[in-house]
Amino acid sequence: MTLSKQSGSVAKLPIPVEKQRSYSEIVEWLDKNWTAVSDALSLQAAKKLDKALGSITTKLPLISVTGTNGKSLTVHFVSQLLKSENITVGTLYSPHILTYNERFNYDGETISNKKFTDLGNELLNLIEAEGLSINTQEVLLLMGLQFFYKNNAQVAVLEVDQNALATVSTLCSSLIIAITRITSDQDSSDATPIAHIRPFLELVKLHAHVVSADQSKANLQAMADIVQQKGGTWDMPIRKLAPLEYPFEQLHGRCAALAERIARIYINRITNEKELIVTNNSLLSKQKGRRGRPTLEAKRQSELNPKKTLDQFWRDNTTTLAGRFQILDKEKPSILLDTANNLDAFKNLLLGIRLLHYQRPLKGLTLIIGCDNPQLNVDELLKLLRYFFKKTSGSVIFCPATSSLKDKASKSWDPEEIMESTKMMVKFKAKASKSFKEAFRMACKTTDERNGLVVITGSSAIISEYWLAKGVKKL
């Protein structure tokens, strides 16, 4: 130890400086440490990281939305509804298309690169200091909650895909769990085995409220039984569709109705009424009725400031998220982007295309499908396409989908193998392409520029390839 020559006191040792990574270095770390399914070691590391962050998973009320399809839209609608009630909301989406930033949304705004970098450095320095071996899934969850908490969000809404079920159920206790719909990729039947349903219900803890938009009576009964066993509260399932504009009512109406129910439960059953800012314009809170006739002043105020209705809200909030039945009608030909990657999602997409065709007849339709879902039953998908093209003229181009996540377990399908299957069992126009760029050129050549439609679907990866081919690096 060195002594100071001036005072004889002990010289101060330099304080270790925490590593400051760039935005691209943090993205590189996240890509490198991505795995589809978390193991026990990573979950244990996540618990230690949560503790190092001051138990961030307990500092915000949580709403979790899970299921096979419709999660992103439901989460989006919940956030919009709560925002209309003067509640600040942090929203964690999954997956992303171009950048990890897309996953983090606070009060309607996506996280900036600077804030993302600062958060990333904070967590990665803790991981390094603690010597943790942790999966990207857990890091993204804790990054999101830390971001929301630092920005004083009143509630966090989480989109929980099937790969993240273990992570969220291990680390978090959600006040509300919403299940959009549970289906299997192995066949087209409505019934789902109980073994497939049970993992989604691992999110349920004591006293949690659970609601579902699933339409299978067998599925709903199985869910209700499991919720009761876990000590949760089972709420009546969703039956109606929210009144969205055409064609979105039939496509997303049930997601919107589920979001409405979630927001009502949060406001009317969970939030302390003394803390909640309730105004006469509240769409969801229960208002105390007034006895007798309204006064002249009350009538005058009602005429001057008419109360907004839910129907008006839904008419103003029908825009979809990026890649979720997103129509780019200024392109020539028009482009439809959809991240559908399982049988149920493909059914919904094909229904939407047919509804568009009813509204304005399509002169030329080409589907570019690039899938990386290893569980997808290709034969069942081809049956869906065969039935669709019996009533709607068009063609399909199968192409590979290259994921932006280096270590992702999902593997792109082989278009040539798909083509062999089409020759054996279906009768519609189909081609194989070696790349998305080649498939897109082929589609544009055969589709009418003014009244045609090119549909790009099958995975988030194929949507990402479209934007990258257009030179777009950030949505």
C-alpha positions in Angstrom: 0.0 0.0 0.0 1.5 3.4 -1.0 1.7 6.3 1.4 1.1 9.9 0.3 4.2 12.0 0.5 2.3 15.2 1.4 0.3 14.1 4.5 1.5 10.6 5.2 -2.0 9.3 4.8 -2.9 6.2 2.8 -3.5 7.1 -0.9 -6.9 6.2 -2.3 -7.0 3.3 -4.6 -8.8 3.9 -7.9 -12.5 2.9 -7.8 -13.2 0.1 -10.4 -15.2 1.6 -13.3 -18.2 -0.4 -14.5 -17.9 -1.5 -18.1 -19.9 0.7 -20.5 -21.0 -1.2 -23.6 -22.4 0.3 -26.7 -26.0 -0.4 -27.9 -24.7 -2.8 -30.5 -22.6 -4.7 -27.9 -25.6 -5.2 -25.7 -27.6 -6.5 -28.7 -24.7 -8.8 -29.5 -24.8 -10.2 -25.9 -28.5 -10.7 -26.0 -28.3 -12.5 -29.3 -25.4 -14.7 -28.1 -27.2 -15.7 -24.9 -30.6 -16.5 -26.5 -32.1 -19.9 -26.0 -35.7 -20.9 -26.7 -36.3 -22.6 -23.3 -34.9 -21.6 -19.9 -33.3 -24.2 -17.7 -33.1 -24.5 -13.9 -29.7 -22.9 -13.8 -30.8 -19.9 -15.7 -33.9 -19.5 -13.6 -31.9 -19.7 -10.4 -29.5 -17.0 -11.8 -32.6 -14.8 -12.7 -33.7 -15.0 -9.0 -30.3 -13.8 -7.9 -30.4 -11.0 -10.4 -33.9 -10.0 -9.3 -32.7 -9.8 -5.7 -29.7 -7.7 -6.8 -32.2 -5.3 -8.4 -34.1 -5.0 -5.1 -36.7 -7.6 -6.0 -38.0 -5.6 -9.0 -40.6 -8.3 -9.8 -42.6 -7.4 -6.6 -42.6 -3.6 -7.1 -45.3 -3.3 -9.7 -48.8 -4.8 -10.1 -48.5 -7.3 -13.0 -51.0 -8.4 -15.7 -49.9 -11.4 -17.8 -51.4 -12.2 -21.1 -50.7 -15.7 -22.6 -52.1 -18.2 -25.0 -51.5 -19.5 -28.5 -52.6 -16.4 -30.5 -53.7 -12.8 -30.1 -51.4 -12.0 -27.2 -49.7 -8.9 -28.6 -53.0 -7.3 -29.7 -54.6 -8.0 -26.3 -51.7 -6.5 -24.5 -51.8 -3.5 -26.8 -55.6 -3.0 -26.2 -55.2 -3.4 -22.5 -52.5 -0.7 -22.4 -54.7 1.7 -24.5 -57.7 1.2 -22.3 -55.8 1.8 -19.1 -54.1 4.8 -20.6 -57.5 6.3 -21.3 -58.2 5.9 -17.6 -55.2 8.1 -16.7 -53.1 5.1 -15.7 -49.4 5.0 -16.8 -48.7 1.6 -18.2 -45.5 -0.3 -19.0 -45.9 -2.9 -21.7 -43.6 -5.8 -22.5 -44.1 -7.3 -25.9 -42.8 -10.6 -27.4 -41.3 -11.2 -29.9 -39.7 -8.3 -31.8 -39.3 -7.9 -35.5 -36.2 -5.7 -36.0 -34.9 -4.5 -32.7 -35.2 -5.5 -29.0 -36.5 -2.0 -28.4 -39.9 -3.0 -29.8 -40.4 -5.1 -26.7 -40.3 -2.2 -24.2 -43.1 0.3 -24.3 -43.9 3.0 -21.7 -47.1 5.0 -21.9 -47.4 4.4 -25.6 -43.7 5.1 -26.5 -41.0 2.6 -27.4 -37.8 2.8 -25.4 -35.0 4.9 -26.9 -31.6 3.5 -27.8 -30.0 5.5 -25.0 -32.3 4.3 -22.3 -32.0 0.7 -23.7 -28.2 1.0 -23.5 -28.3 2.4 -20.0 -30.6 -0.4 -18.8 -28.6 -3.0 -20.6 -25.3 -1.9 -19.0 -26.9 -1.8 -15.5 -28.1 -5.4 -15.8 -25.1 -6.8 -17.6 -22.7 -5.3 -15.0 -24.7 -6.9 -12.3 -24.7 -10.2 -14.1 -20.9 -9.9 -14.5 -20.4 -8.9 -10.8 -22.5 -11.8 -9.6 -21.0 -14.3 -12.0 -24.4 -15.4 -13.3 -25.1 -17.7 -16.2 -28.4 -16.4 -17.4 -30.7 -16.6 -20.5 -31.7 -13.6 -22.6 -35.4 -14.3 -21.8 -34.9 -13.6 -18.1 -32.7 -10.5 -18.8 -35.4 -9.0 -21.1 -38.1 -9.5 -18.5 -36.1 -7.9 -15.7 -34.9 -5.1 -18.0 -38.5 -4.3 -18.8 -39.7 -4.2 -15.2 -36.7 -2.1 -14.2 -37.5 0.3 -17.0 -41.2 0.6 -16.0 -40.4 1.0 -12.3 -37.8 3.8 -12.9 -40.4 5.6 -15.1 -43.1 5.4 -12.3 -45.4 3.1 -14.2 -48.5 2.2 -12.2 -48.9 -1.3 -13.7 -47.0 -3.6 -16.1 -48.6 -5.7 -18.8 -46.6 -8.7 -19.9 -47.0 -10.7 -23.1 -46.0 -14.2 -22.1 -45.2 -16.6 -25.0 -44.9 -20.3 -24.5 -41.1 -20.2 -24.2 -41.4 -17.6 -21.4 -44.0 -19.4 -19.3 -41.4 -20.9 -16.9 -39.6 -17.6 -16.5 -42.6 -15.5 -15.6 -44.2 -18.2 -13.4 -41.0 -18.6 -11.5 -40.2 -14.9 -11.0 -43.5 -13.1 -11.0 -46.9 -13.1 -9.3 -49.5 -11.6 -11.6 -52.7 -10.1 -10.3 -54.5 -10.9 -13.5 -53.8 -13.8 -16.0 -55.5 -13.6 -19.3 -55.5 -16.6 -21.7 -56.4 -15.6 -25.3 -56.8 -19.0 -26.8 -55.1 -22.4 -26.6 -54.7 -24.6 -29.7 -52.5 -27.3 -30.9 -50.3 -27.2 -34.1 -50.7 -30.9 -34.6 -54.2 -31.0 -35.9 -57.2 -28.8 -36.7 -59.6 -30.1 -34.1 -61.0 -27.8 -31.4 -60.2 -30.0 -28.4 -56.8 -29.4 -26.7 -55.2 -32.1 -24.5 -55.0 -31.1 -20.8 -51.2 -31.6 -20.9 -51.0 -28.7 -23.4 -53.3 -26.5 -21.3 -51.6 -27.0 -17.9 -48.3 -25.1 -18.7 -50.2 -21.9 -19.3 -51.9 -22.2 -15.9 -48.5 -22.3 -14.1 -48.8 -18.5 -14.1 -51.7 -18.7 -11.7 -50.9 -18.0 -8.0 -53.2 -17.7 -5.0 -55.9 -15.0 -5.4 -55.0 -14.2 -9.0 -57.9 -13.4 -11.3 -58.0 -15.5 -14.5 -60.1 -14.8 -17.6 -60.0 -16.5 -21.1 -61.2 -15.8 -24.6 -61.0 -19.5 -25.6 -64.2 -20.8 -27.2 -63.7 -24.5 -26.4 -66.0 -25.6 -23.6 -63.6 -28.5 -22.8 -60.7 -26.1 -22.6 -62.5 -23.6 -20.4 -63.7 -26.3 -18.0 -60.1 -27.6 -17.7 -58.8 -24.1 -17.0 -61.5 -23.4 -14.4 -60.7 -26.6 -12.6 -57.0 -25.8 -12.4 -57.6 -22.2 -11.3 -59.8 -23.4 -8.5 -57.2 -26.0 -7.4 -54.6 -23.2 -7.3 -56.8 -20.8 -5.2 -57.3 -18.3 -8.0 -60.5 -16.6 -9.1 -62.0 -17.8 -12.4 -63.9 -15.0 -14.2 -66.5 -15.7 -16.8 -65.0 -16.3 -20.3 -65.3 -13.8 -23.2 -68.3 -14.5 -25.5 -68.8 -11.3 -27.5 -66.7 -9.4 -30.0 -65.7 -5.7 -29.4 -67.2 -3.4 -32.1 -64.0 -2.8 -34.2 -64.2 -1.5 -37.7 -64.4 -3.9 -40.7 -62.7 -6.3 -41.1 -61.0 -6.1 -37.7 -64.1 -7.0 -35.6 -64.0 -10.5 -36.9 -60.2 -10.8 -36.7 -59.4 -9.0 -33.4 -62.8 -8.4 -31.8 -62.3 -11.1 -29.2 -58.9 -9.9 -28.3 -60.3 -6.4 -27.8 -63.2 -7.8 -25.7 -60.7 -9.7 -23.5 -58.6 -6.6 -23.1 -61.8 -4.7 -22.0 -62.5 -7.4 -19.4 -58.9 -7.3 -18.1 -59.0 -3.5 -17.7 -62.4 -3.6 -15.9 -61.1 -6.3 -13.5 -58.0 -4.2 -12.8 -59.8 -0.9 -12.2 -63.0 -2.2 -10.4 -61.6 -5.1 -8.3 -57.9 -4.6 -7.8 -57.0 -0.9 -7.8 -57.7 1.0 -4.6 -60.5 3.4 -5.5 -58.9 6.2 -3.3 -55.8 6.1 -5.4 -57.4 5.8 -8.8 -58.2 9.0 -10.6 -61.8 8.5 -11.7 -63.5 11.1 -13.8 -66.9 11.4 -15.4 -65.3 10.4 -18.7 -64.1 7.0 -17.3 -65.0 4.2 -19.8 -64.6 1.3 -17.4 -65.0 2.3 -13.7 -68.4 1.7 -12.0 -70.0 5.0 -11.3 -72.3 5.5 -8.3 -75.9 6.1 -9.5 -77.7 9.3 -8.6 -81.2 9.3 -7.2 -83.9 11.4 -8.7 -83.9 13.5 -11.8 -80.7 15.2 -12.9 -80.4 18.9 -12.2 -80.5 21.5 -15.0 -76.8 22.2 -14.5 -76.1 18.4 -14.7 -78.0 18.3 -18.0 -76.1 21.3 -19.3 -72.7 19.8 -18.4 -73.7 16.5 -20.0 -74.6 18.3 -23.3 -71.4 20.4 -23.2 -69.1 17.5 -22.3 -70.8 14.3 -23.6 -69.3 11.2 -22.1 -67.1 9.1 -24.5 -68.4 5.6 -25.0 -66.6 2.3 -25.5 -67.9 2.0 -29.0 -66.3 5.3 -29.8 -63.0 4.2 -28.2 -62.9 1.0 -30.3 -63.6 3.0 -33.5 -60.6 5.1 -32.7 -58.3 2.3 -31.7 -58.4 -0.3 -34.4 -54.9 0.2 -35.7 -52.8 -3.0 -35.5 -49.3 -3.5 -34.3 -46.4 -3.9 -36.6 -46.6 -7.3 -38.3 -50.1 -8.2 -36.9 -52.3 -8.0 -40.0 -50.6 -4.8 -41.0 -51.8 -3.5 -44.3 -49.4 -1.3 -46.3 -51.8 0.1 -48.9 -49.5 2.8 -50.2 -47.1 0.1 -51.6 -47.6 -1.1 -55.2 -48.9 -3.8 -55.0 -50.4 -3.5 -51.5 -48.5 -5.5 -48.8 -50.0 -7.4 -45.9 -47.6 -8.4 -43.1 -48.7 -11.0 -40.5 -46.5 -13.0 -38.1 -48.9 -16.0 -38.2 -46.8 -19.2 -37.5 -49.3 -21.8 -36.3 -52.5 -23.3 -37.6 -54.9 -21.1 -35.7 -53.1 -17.9 -36.7 -53.1 -19.0 -40.3 -56.9 -19.6 -40.2 -57.4 -16.1 -38.9 -55.1 -14.6 -41.5 -56.8 -16.4 -44.4 -60.2 -15.2 -43.0 -58.9 -11.7 -43.0 -57.7 -12.0 -46.6 -61.1 -13.2 -47.6 -62.8 -10.3 -45.8 -60.6 -7.9 -47.7 -61.5 -9.6 -50.9 -65.2 -9.2 -50.1 -64.7 -5.5 -49.4 -62.6 -4.8 -52.6 -62.1 -7.7 -55.0 -58.4 -8.5 -55.3 -56.9 -8.8 -58.8 -53.9 -10.9 -58.1 -53.0 -12.5 -54.7 -49.7 -14.0 -53.7 -48.8 -15.5 -50.3 -45.1 -15.6 -49.4 -44.8 -18.0 -46.5 -41.6 -18.5 -44.6 -41.9 -20.5 -41.4 -39.6 -21.4 -38.5 -42.0 -23.2 -36.2 -40.8 -26.8 -35.9 -44.1 -27.9 -34.3 -46.2 -26.8 -37.2 -48.1 -29.7 -38.9 -47.3 -28.9 -42.6 -50.0 -31.3 -43.9 -52.7 -29.4 -41.9 -51.4 -26.1 -43.2 -51.6 -27.3 -46.8 -55.2 -28.4 -46.2 -56.1 -24.9 -45.0 -54.5 -23.4 -48.1 -56.2 -25.9 -50.4 -59.6 -25.0 -49.0 -58.8 -21.3 -49.2 -57.8 -21.3 -52.8 -61.0 -23.2 -53.8 -62.9 -20.0 -53.3 -60.1 -17.3 -53.7 -57.8 -17.1 -56.7 -54.1 -16.8 -56.0 -50.8 -18.5 -55.5 -48.2 -19.4 -52.8 -44.4 -19.0 -52.8 -42.6 -21.0 -50.0 -39.3 -19.6 -48.9 -36.8 -20.0 -46.0 -37.0 -17.7 -42.9 -33.7 -16.7 -41.4 -34.0 -15.8 -37.8 -32.1 -12.7 -36.5 -31.5 -14.6 -33.2 -28.3 -16.6 -33.7 -29.0 -19.3 -31.1 -32.7 -19.6 -31.6 -33.8 -23.3 -31.5 -36.4 -22.8 -34.2 -35.2 -23.8 -37.6 -36.5 -22.6 -41.0 -38.4 -25.1 -43.1 -37.1 -26.4 -46.4 -39.2 -25.0 -49.3 -38.3 -27.8 -51.6 -39.6 -30.4 -49.1 -42.8 -28.4 -48.8 -43.2 -28.4 -52.6 -42.9 -32.2 -52.6 -45.8 -32.3 -50.2 -47.9 -30.0 -52.3 -47.5 -32.3 -55.3 -48.8 -35.2 -53.3 -51.9 -33.8 -51.7 -53.0 -30.3 -52.9 -54.1 -28.5 -56.0 -53.1 -24.9 -56.0 -50.4 -22.8 -57.6 -47.2 -23.0 -55.6 -43.5 -22.4 -56.1 -40.4 -22.7 -54.0 -37.8 -19.9 -53.6 -34.3 -20.0 -52.2 -34.5 -16.6 -50.5 -37.1 -14.0 -49.5 -35.7 -11.4 -52.0 -36.2 -13.8 -54.8 -39.7 -14.7 -53.6 -40.7 -11.0 -53.3 -39.5 -10.3 -56.8 -41.5 -13.2 -58.2 -44.6 -12.1 -56.2 -44.5 -8.5 -57.4 -44.1 -9.6 -61.1 -47.3 -11.7 -60.9 -49.5 -9.3 -58.9 -51.5 -6.4 -60.2 -49.9 -3.1 -58.9 -53.2 -1.3 -58.3 -55.6 -4.0 -57.0 -53.3 -6.9 -56.1 -52.1 -8.0 -52.7 -48.8 -9.7 -51.6 -49.1 -11.4 -48.2 -45.9 -12.0 -46.3 -46.3 -14.4 -43.4 -45.1 -17.4 -41.5 -42.9 -15.9 -38.8 -41.4 -12.8 -37.3 -38.2 -13.6 -39.1 -39.8 -13.3 -42.6 -41.4 -9.9 -41.6 -38.0 -8.8 -40.5 -36.5 -9.9 -43.9 -39.1 -7.7 -45.7 -38.1 -4.6 -43.8 -34.4 -5.2 -44.1 -34.9 -5.7 -47.9 -36.6 -2.3 -47.9 -33.6 -0.8 -46.1 -35.5 -0.2 -42.8 -33.5 -1.0 -39.7 -35.9 0.3 -37.0 -39.7 0.3 -37.0 
